[in-house]
Amino acid sequence: MSYGAPRLFIAGLGNLPFPSTRHSVGQLIVDALAARFGIQLSRDRRGFTGSGYVIVGKTPVSLTLFKSRDLMNISGRSVVTAYRQAASSPDAMIVLYDSLGHKPMKLSARLGGSAAGHNGVKSVVAALGGEANFWQFRAGIGREGQGDPSSYVLSPLPSEEIAFWKQQGLELVIREIEKVAKQLPE
């Protein structure tokens, strides 16, 4: 950890046993961030965690990345436990997750707000005692037809979307991370 750099915690929501599904795009993005910044994710009892001092855009950051080993809908406790060990305020936490309400390969970032029906986010909010004043980065996966949403989110993420989140989409995520980091105290 470096003094003078804001501390930032990023959790990617998903289901570790199903890494290539639409529902696990948050964890795919965390893996891409780890590769980009040279952060090794190591397994612990809660999931996979890695930390490092990195430059995000032009901003130095003490960054912790996390992927829970719990299934998404019950991952809140492990996410919040890891967050509390890595950062000091909820606005230093970014939760990356899939969004049916956004077109595929689109990113939406906001501070606070509701879970909008997303059970993984509901779990994080519950583990925080009902507080939702953390950053939500919603990676669009769209929604085809009017079928069962659970079947859709557990279907494979198309290869072009995987490539997008590892390249151009990752650049969008990094730009938003830098905006968040610039607002945090050193």
Buried (B, 14 or more C-beta within 10 A) or exposed (E): EEEEBBBBBBBBBBBBEBBBBBBBBBBBBBBBBBEBBEBEBEEEEBBBBBBBEBEBEEBBBBBBBBBBBBBBBBBBBBBBBBBEEBBBEBBBBBBBBBBBEBEBBBBBBEBEEEBEEBBBBBBBBBBBEEEBEBBBBBBBBBBEEEEEEEEBBBBEBBEEBBEBBBEEBBEBBBEBBBBBBEEBEE
